[in-house]
Amino acid sequence: MTSKKKLHMYFRKNHYRISRHVARFGKNIIITSHQDWSTDEIVRASLDRYQVEHSFRQSKSNEFGNFRPIRHWTDSKISCHLLSCVVTLTYLRLISLWLQRSGLNISVDRAMQSMRDLSSCLCRQGDQKKPVRLIEEPDKSQAEILKALGFKVVKGVLQPVKA
Protein backbone atom coordinates (compact mmCIF):
# COMPACT_ATOMS: atom_id res chain seq x y z
CA MET A 1 0.00 0.00 0.00
CA THR A 2 1.30 3.40 -0.92
CA SER A 3 0.62 6.20 1.41
CA LYS A 4 -0.47 9.49 -0.03
CA LYS A 5 1.11 12.53 1.45
CA LYS A 6 -1.18 15.41 2.04
CA LEU A 7 0.19 18.77 1.09
CA HIS A 8 -0.86 21.62 3.26
CA MET A 9 -0.53 25.24 2.37
CA TYR A 10 -0.49 27.88 5.00
CA PHE A 11 -1.17 31.53 4.39
CA ARG A 12 -0.46 34.40 6.65
CA LYS A 13 -1.15 38.07 6.09
CA ASN A 14 1.76 40.38 6.55
CA HIS A 15 -0.15 43.33 8.00
CA TYR A 16 2.92 45.56 8.04
CA ARG A 17 3.52 45.18 4.29
CA ILE A 18 -0.18 45.58 3.54
CA SER A 19 -0.31 48.81 5.56
CA ARG A 20 2.77 50.14 3.69
CA HIS A 21 1.00 49.61 0.36
CA VAL A 22 -2.24 51.15 1.59
CA ALA A 23 -0.31 54.20 2.81
CA ARG A 24 0.84 54.87 -0.78
CA PHE A 25 -2.68 55.06 -2.15
CA GLY A 26 -3.80 58.59 -2.88
CA LYS A 27 -5.80 60.77 -5.17
CA ASN A 28 -5.07 61.26 -8.83
CA ILE A 29 -6.01 64.63 -10.21
CA ILE A 30 -6.17 65.15 -13.95
CA ILE A 31 -6.40 68.76 -15.08
CA THR A 32 -7.07 69.52 -18.71
CA SER A 33 -8.08 72.42 -20.90
CA HIS A 34 -9.68 70.00 -23.39
CA GLN A 35 -13.27 70.32 -22.29
CA ASP A 36 -14.42 68.79 -25.59
CA TRP A 37 -12.56 65.50 -24.89
CA SER A 38 -14.35 62.49 -23.48
CA THR A 39 -13.28 61.10 -20.13
CA ASP A 40 -11.73 58.15 -21.97
CA GLU A 41 -9.61 60.45 -24.16
CA ILE A 42 -8.44 62.43 -21.13
CA VAL A 43 -7.46 59.28 -19.24
CA ARG A 44 -5.61 57.88 -22.27
CA ALA A 45 -3.69 61.12 -22.70
CA SER A 46 -2.75 61.11 -19.02
CA LEU A 47 -1.28 57.62 -19.25
CA ASP A 48 1.61 59.02 -21.27
CA ARG A 49 2.66 61.10 -18.32
CA TYR A 50 6.37 60.43 -18.12
CA GLN A 51 7.05 64.05 -19.11
CA VAL A 52 4.79 65.35 -16.36
CA GLU A 53 6.33 62.98 -13.81
CA HIS A 54 9.80 64.12 -14.83
CA SER A 55 8.72 67.73 -14.33
CA PHE A 56 7.29 66.92 -10.90
CA ARG A 57 10.58 65.26 -9.94
CA GLN A 58 12.32 68.47 -11.03
CA SER A 59 9.93 70.54 -8.95
CA LYS A 60 10.77 68.44 -5.91
CA SER A 61 14.49 69.06 -6.16
CA ASN A 62 16.11 71.35 -3.61
CA GLU A 63 16.61 74.18 -6.13
CA PHE A 64 12.91 74.81 -6.66
CA GLY A 65 11.13 74.44 -3.38
CA ASN A 66 11.50 70.90 -2.13
CA PHE A 67 7.77 70.09 -2.05
CA ARG A 68 8.11 66.59 -0.66
CA PRO A 69 6.99 64.37 0.88
CA ILE A 70 3.28 64.91 0.60
CA ARG A 71 1.50 63.70 3.70
CA HIS A 72 -1.68 65.69 3.49
CA TRP A 73 -5.14 64.36 4.14
CA THR A 74 -7.39 67.39 4.05
CA ASP A 75 -8.63 68.75 0.75
CA SER A 76 -7.38 72.26 1.53
CA LYS A 77 -3.83 71.05 2.23
CA ILE A 78 -3.83 68.89 -0.91
CA SER A 79 -5.05 71.90 -2.92
CA CYS A 80 -2.30 74.08 -1.46
CA HIS A 81 0.34 71.45 -2.27
CA LEU A 82 -1.00 71.10 -5.80
CA LEU A 83 -0.93 74.88 -6.30
CA SER A 84 2.71 74.98 -5.12
CA CYS A 85 3.63 72.23 -7.58
CA VAL A 86 1.82 73.92 -10.47
CA VAL A 87 3.56 77.24 -9.73
CA THR A 88 6.91 75.44 -9.74
CA LEU A 89 6.09 73.62 -12.99
CA THR A 90 5.09 76.94 -14.56
CA TYR A 91 8.40 78.43 -13.44
CA LEU A 92 10.32 75.51 -14.97
CA ARG A 93 8.40 75.84 -18.23
CA LEU A 94 9.12 79.57 -18.41
CA ILE A 95 12.83 78.90 -17.94
CA SER A 96 12.66 76.33 -20.74
CA LEU A 97 10.92 78.81 -23.07
CA TRP A 98 13.43 81.59 -22.27
CA LEU A 99 16.31 79.23 -23.02
CA GLN A 100 14.73 78.13 -26.33
CA ARG A 101 13.93 81.69 -27.43
CA SER A 102 17.52 82.76 -26.88
CA GLY A 103 18.73 79.89 -29.06
CA LEU A 104 20.20 77.82 -26.25
CA ASN A 105 19.53 74.17 -26.91
CA ILE A 106 19.91 72.92 -23.35
CA SER A 107 17.49 71.40 -20.88
CA VAL A 108 16.40 73.09 -17.67
CA ASP A 109 18.20 70.32 -15.76
CA ARG A 110 21.46 71.06 -17.53
CA ALA A 111 21.03 74.82 -17.08
CA MET A 112 20.40 74.37 -13.36
CA GLN A 113 23.43 72.10 -13.05
CA SER A 114 25.58 74.74 -14.71
CA MET A 115 24.20 77.56 -12.56
CA ARG A 116 24.66 75.52 -9.37
CA ASP A 117 28.41 76.04 -9.77
CA LEU A 118 28.09 79.86 -9.88
CA SER A 119 28.94 81.16 -6.41
CA SER A 120 27.86 84.38 -4.76
CA CYS A 121 28.34 86.06 -1.41
CA LEU A 122 27.04 89.02 0.57
CA CYS A 123 29.70 91.68 1.12
CA ARG A 124 29.71 94.93 3.06
CA GLN A 125 31.90 97.54 1.51
CA GLY A 126 33.29 100.23 3.74
CA ASP A 127 30.76 101.46 6.24
CA GLN A 128 27.67 100.58 4.17
CA LYS A 129 24.81 99.23 6.22
CA LYS A 130 23.28 97.16 3.46
CA PRO A 131 25.41 94.32 2.08
CA VAL A 132 25.80 93.83 -1.66
CA ARG A 133 25.52 90.41 -3.29
CA LEU A 134 28.57 89.79 -5.44
CA ILE A 135 28.68 86.98 -7.99
CA GLU A 136 31.81 85.38 -9.33
CA GLU A 137 32.55 85.82 -13.02
CA PRO A 138 30.32 83.35 -14.91
CA ASP A 139 31.82 80.99 -17.46
CA LYS A 140 30.58 81.13 -21.08
CA SER A 141 27.68 78.72 -20.54
CA GLN A 142 26.54 80.46 -17.35
CA ALA A 143 26.74 83.87 -19.06
CA GLU A 144 24.55 82.58 -21.92
CA ILE A 145 21.98 81.21 -19.46
CA LEU A 146 21.93 84.48 -17.51
CA LYS A 147 21.50 86.42 -20.76
CA ALA A 148 18.59 84.15 -21.78
CA LEU A 149 16.96 84.97 -18.44
CA GLY A 150 17.54 88.70 -18.96
CA PHE A 151 20.58 89.29 -16.75
CA LYS A 152 24.32 89.89 -16.92
CA VAL A 153 27.11 90.17 -14.35
CA VAL A 154 29.00 93.46 -14.31
CA LYS A 155 31.87 93.76 -11.82
CA GLY A 156 30.38 90.98 -9.71
CA VAL A 157 26.88 92.49 -9.60
CA LEU A 158 23.87 90.84 -11.26
CA GLN A 159 22.09 93.40 -13.43
CA PRO A 160 19.13 93.25 -15.82
CA VAL A 161 19.97 93.39 -19.51
CA LYS A 162 18.43 96.49 -21.05
CA ALA A 163 16.52 95.68 -24.24
C-alpha positions as CSV (number, residue, x, y, z in Angstrom):
1,M,0.0,0.0,0.0
2,T,1.3,3.4,-0.9
3,S,0.6,6.2,1.4
4,K,-0.5,9.5,0.0
5,K,1.1,12.5,1.5
6,K,-1.2,15.4,2.0
7,L,0.2,18.8,1.1
8,H,-0.9,21.6,3.3
9,M,-0.5,25.2,2.4
10,Y,-0.5,27.9,5.0
11,F,-1.2,31.5,4.4
12,R,-0.5,34.4,6.6
13,K,-1.1,38.1,6.1
14,N,1.8,40.4,6.6
15,H,-0.1,43.3,8.0
16,Y,2.9,45.6,8.0
17,R,3.5,45.2,4.3
18,I,-0.2,45.6,3.5
19,S,-0.3,48.8,5.6
20,R,2.8,50.1,3.7
21,H,1.0,49.6,0.4
22,V,-2.2,51.1,1.6
23,A,-0.3,54.2,2.8
24,R,0.8,54.9,-0.8
25,F,-2.7,55.1,-2.2
26,G,-3.8,58.6,-2.9
27,K,-5.8,60.8,-5.2
28,N,-5.1,61.3,-8.8
29,I,-6.0,64.6,-10.2
30,I,-6.2,65.1,-13.9
31,I,-6.4,68.8,-15.1
32,T,-7.1,69.5,-18.7
33,S,-8.1,72.4,-20.9
34,H,-9.7,70.0,-23.4
35,Q,-13.3,70.3,-22.3
36,D,-14.4,68.8,-25.6
37,W,-12.6,65.5,-24.9
38,S,-14.4,62.5,-23.5
39,T,-13.3,61.1,-20.1
40,D,-11.7,58.2,-22.0
41,E,-9.6,60.5,-24.2
42,I,-8.4,62.4,-21.1
43,V,-7.5,59.3,-19.2
44,R,-5.6,57.9,-22.3
45,A,-3.7,61.1,-22.7
46,S,-2.8,61.1,-19.0
47,L,-1.3,57.6,-19.2
48,D,1.6,59.0,-21.3
49,R,2.7,61.1,-18.3
50,Y,6.4,60.4,-18.1
51,Q,7.0,64.1,-19.1
52,V,4.8,65.3,-16.4
53,E,6.3,63.0,-13.8
54,H,9.8,64.1,-14.8
55,S,8.7,67.7,-14.3
56,F,7.3,66.9,-10.9
57,R,10.6,65.3,-9.9
58,Q,12.3,68.5,-11.0
59,S,9.9,70.5,-9.0
60,K,10.8,68.4,-5.9
61,S,14.5,69.1,-6.2
62,N,16.1,71.3,-3.6
63,E,16.6,74.2,-6.1
64,F,12.9,74.8,-6.7
65,G,11.1,74.4,-3.4
66,N,11.5,70.9,-2.1
67,F,7.8,70.1,-2.1
68,R,8.1,66.6,-0.7
69,P,7.0,64.4,0.9
70,I,3.3,64.9,0.6
71,R,1.5,63.7,3.7
72,H,-1.7,65.7,3.5
73,W,-5.1,64.4,4.1
74,T,-7.4,67.4,4.0
75,D,-8.6,68.8,0.8
76,S,-7.4,72.3,1.5
77,K,-3.8,71.1,2.2
78,I,-3.8,68.9,-0.9
79,S,-5.0,71.9,-2.9
80,C,-2.3,74.1,-1.5
81,H,0.3,71.5,-2.3
82,L,-1.0,71.1,-5.8
83,L,-0.9,74.9,-6.3
84,S,2.7,75.0,-5.1
85,C,3.6,72.2,-7.6
86,V,1.8,73.9,-10.5
87,V,3.6,77.2,-9.7
88,T,6.9,75.4,-9.7
89,L,6.1,73.6,-13.0
90,T,5.1,76.9,-14.6
91,Y,8.4,78.4,-13.4
92,L,10.3,75.5,-15.0
93,R,8.4,75.8,-18.2
94,L,9.1,79.6,-18.4
95,I,12.8,78.9,-17.9
96,S,12.7,76.3,-20.7
97,L,10.9,78.8,-23.1
98,W,13.4,81.6,-22.3
99,L,16.3,79.2,-23.0
100,Q,14.7,78.1,-26.3
101,R,13.9,81.7,-27.4
102,S,17.5,82.8,-26.9
103,G,18.7,79.9,-29.1
104,L,20.2,77.8,-26.3
105,N,19.5,74.2,-26.9
106,I,19.9,72.9,-23.3
107,S,17.5,71.4,-20.9
108,V,16.4,73.1,-17.7
109,D,18.2,70.3,-15.8
110,R,21.5,71.1,-17.5
111,A,21.0,74.8,-17.1
112,M,20.4,74.4,-13.4
113,Q,23.4,72.1,-13.1
114,S,25.6,74.7,-14.7
115,M,24.2,77.6,-12.6
116,R,24.7,75.5,-9.4
117,D,28.4,76.0,-9.8
118,L,28.1,79.9,-9.9
119,S,28.9,81.2,-6.4
120,S,27.9,84.4,-4.8
121,C,28.3,86.1,-1.4
122,L,27.0,89.0,0.6
123,C,29.7,91.7,1.1
124,R,29.7,94.9,3.1
125,Q,31.9,97.5,1.5
126,G,33.3,100.2,3.7
127,D,30.8,101.5,6.2
128,Q,27.7,100.6,4.2
129,K,24.8,99.2,6.2
130,K,23.3,97.2,3.5
131,P,25.4,94.3,2.1
132,V,25.8,93.8,-1.7
133,R,25.5,90.4,-3.3
134,L,28.6,89.8,-5.4
135,I,28.7,87.0,-8.0
136,E,31.8,85.4,-9.3
137,E,32.6,85.8,-13.0
138,P,30.3,83.3,-14.9
139,D,31.8,81.0,-17.5
140,K,30.6,81.1,-21.1
141,S,27.7,78.7,-20.5
142,Q,26.5,80.5,-17.4
143,A,26.7,83.9,-19.1
144,E,24.6,82.6,-21.9
145,I,22.0,81.2,-19.5
146,L,21.9,84.5,-17.5
147,K,21.5,86.4,-20.8
148,A,18.6,84.2,-21.8
149,L,17.0,85.0,-18.4
150,G,17.5,88.7,-19.0
151,F,20.6,89.3,-16.7
152,K,24.3,89.9,-16.9
153,V,27.1,90.2,-14.4
154,V,29.0,93.5,-14.3
155,K,31.9,93.8,-11.8
156,G,30.4,91.0,-9.7
157,V,26.9,92.5,-9.6
158,L,23.9,90.8,-11.3
159,Q,22.1,93.4,-13.4
160,P,19.1,93.3,-15.8
161,V,20.0,93.4,-19.5
162,K,18.4,96.5,-21.1
163,A,16.5,95.7,-24.2
